[in-house]
Amino acid sequence: MSAAQILISGVSKVFTTEGRELLALQDISLEIPRGQFTCLLGPSGCGKSTLLNAVAGFAPPTSGHISAEGKRVTGPGPERGMVFQEYALFPWMTVAQNIGFGLEIKGMDKAAIGQRVDTLLAMLSLADFRQRFPKDLSGGMRQRVAIARVLALDSPIMLMDEPFGALDALTRRNLQDELLRIWAELKKTILFVTHSIEEAIYLADRIVVMTYRPGTVKRDLLVELPRMRDPASPEFNALKRELDQLVMEEQQRHHHDELRAAAVD
């Protein structure tokens, strides 16, 4: 019996479009222990988000299986919280209402919801924005609300699909630091999708580099740099060069495949 908090065993995923089968993931096996910050890294089209959605229970694998907290994943579950790139906030609800919504659905009493929401507003520097609506917030503030909403449910596992991909560089770095602080404080297990090599090195305990379609594990490595990490350090940049080569190999393979497909057409 595996001690992994997330167990991905022999997972493959086939999509069928217009009568044609597309192999998106092929025989992926990973064990992610409790409390680890793992990044899935690779070029567009390598199946990072497909794998994350399978772990979330949104898109079951065609073959193989996934377990979380020792239970087979057959759909979404309370032990897994998902943060999307698009924020997915309710525009008619205030910041505080968005954060507390999941707790209302669970039937928690109002006093407990209010206490939990207040704690998260303070944790994510949102207290001054509690009565604002999403349209009044910057992209970075919206993503803070989205993260707080997932934290409100207290899921031990956080799944994050390029949550900072649409943000400017300064906001992105600030939120990366906030996420690392929250992760260290709350001891969550995080599975984080990114196509940014620097982001993966800055955040992760472990980086899983995926191949271009079909997505498989090309390299699985532990990041042994001390925290907080300095992107200007020689060690950081040595790892960045190594990962850049791995990702570029897959990007070039993607490009060659596109050229062959165009030639056939």
Long-range contacts (C-beta under 8 A, 24 or more apart in sequence): 2-31, 2-67, 3-33, 4-31, 4-32, 4-33, 4-67, 5-32, 5-33, 5-34, 5-35, 5-68, 5-69, 5-156, 5-157, 5-189, 6-30, 6-31, 6-32, 6-55, 6-66, 6-67, 6-68, 6-157, 6-189, 6-191, 7-31, 7-32, 7-66, 7-67, 7-68, 8-32, 8-51, 8-54, 8-55, 8-64, 8-66, 9-64, 9-65, 9-66, 9-67, 10-63, 10-64, 10-65, 11-51, 11-54, 11-61, 11-63, 11-64, 11-65, 11-66, 12-61, 12-62, 12-63, 12-64, 12-214, 13-47, 13-50, 13-51, 13-54, 13-59, 13-61, 13-62, 14-62, 22-213, 23-213, 23-214, 24-50, 24-213, 24-214, 24-215, 25-50, 25-51, 25-54, 25-61, 25-214, 25-215, 25-216, 26-214, 26-215, 26-216, 27-64, 27-216, 28-64, 28-215, 28-216, 28-217, 29-64, 29-217, 30-208, 30-217, 30-220, 32-189, 32-191, 32-206, 33-189, 34-156, 34-189, 35-187, 35-188, 35-189, 36-189, 36-190, 36-205, 36-206, 37-183, 37-189, 37-190, 37-192, 37-203, 37-204, 37-205, 37-206, 38-190, 38-191, 38-192, 38-204, 38-205, 38-206, 38-207, 38-208, 39-192, 39-193, 39-194, 39-199, 39-200, 39-203, 39-204, 39-206, 39-207, 39-208, 40-191, 40-192, 40-193, 40-194, 40-208, 40-210, 41-194, 41-195, 41-197, 41-200, 41-207, 41-208, 41-209, 41-210, 41-243, 41-247, 42-195, 42-209, 42-210, 42-211, 42-212, 42-215, 42-218, 42-247, 42-250, 43-195, 43-212, 43-247, 43-250, 43-251, 43-254, 44-195, 44-254, 45-212, 45-213, 45-254, 46-210, 46-211, 46-212, 46-213, 46-215, 46-250, 47-210, 47-213, 47-214, 47-215, 48-193, 48-194, 48-195, 48-210, 48-215, 49-161, 49-162, 49-193, 50-215, 51-210, 51-215, 52-159, 52-161, 52-191, 52-193, 53-161, 55-80, 55-159, 55-191, 56-80, 56-82, 56-159, 68-157, 69-156, 69-157, 78-153, 78-155, 79-155, 79-156, 79-157, 80-155, 80-157, 80-159, 81-150, 81-151, 81-153, 81-155, 81-157, 81-158, 81-159, 82-150, 82-158, 82-159, 82-160, 82-161, 83-143, 83-146, 83-147, 83-150, 83-158, 83-159, 83-160, 83-161, 83-163, 84-146, 84-161, 84-163, 85-161, 85-162, 85-163, 85-165, 85-166, 87-134, 87-139, 87-142, 87-143, 87-145, 87-146, 88-146, 89-134, 89-142, 89-145, 89-146, 89-149, 90-134, 91-133, 91-134, 91-135, 92-133, 93-133, 93-134, 94-130, 94-131, 94-132, 94-133, 95-121, 95-126, 95-129, 95-130, 95-131, 95-132, 95-133, 95-134, 95-137, 95-145, 96-121, 96-130, 96-131, 98-134, 98-145, 98-149, 99-126, 99-145, 99-148, 99-149, 99-152, 100-152, 101-149, 102-149, 102-152, 102-153, 103-152, 103-153, 106-153, 116-152, 117-152, 120-148, 120-151, 120-152, 121-148, 123-148, 123-151, 123-182, 124-148, 124-178, 124-182, 125-178, 138-171, 139-166, 139-167, 139-171, 140-167, 140-171, 140-174, 140-175, 143-167, 143-175, 144-175, 144-178, 147-179, 147-182, 151-182, 151-186, 155-188, 156-188, 156-189, 157-188, 157-189, 157-190, 157-191, 158-188, 158-189, 158-190, 158-191, 159-190, 159-191, 160-190, 160-191, 160-192, 160-193, 161-193, 162-193, 162-194, 162-195, 163-192, 164-199, 165-194, 165-195, 165-196, 172-199, 176-202, 176-203, 177-228, 179-203, 180-227, 180-228, 197-240, 197-243, 197-244, 197-247, 198-231, 198-240, 200-243, 201-225, 201-229, 201-231, 201-236, 201-239, 201-240, 201-243, 202-229, 202-231, 207-243, 209-243, 209-246, 209-247, 210-250, 211-250, 211-253, 212-250, 212-251, 212-253, 212-254, 212-257, 213-254, 213-257, 218-246, 218-250, 219-246
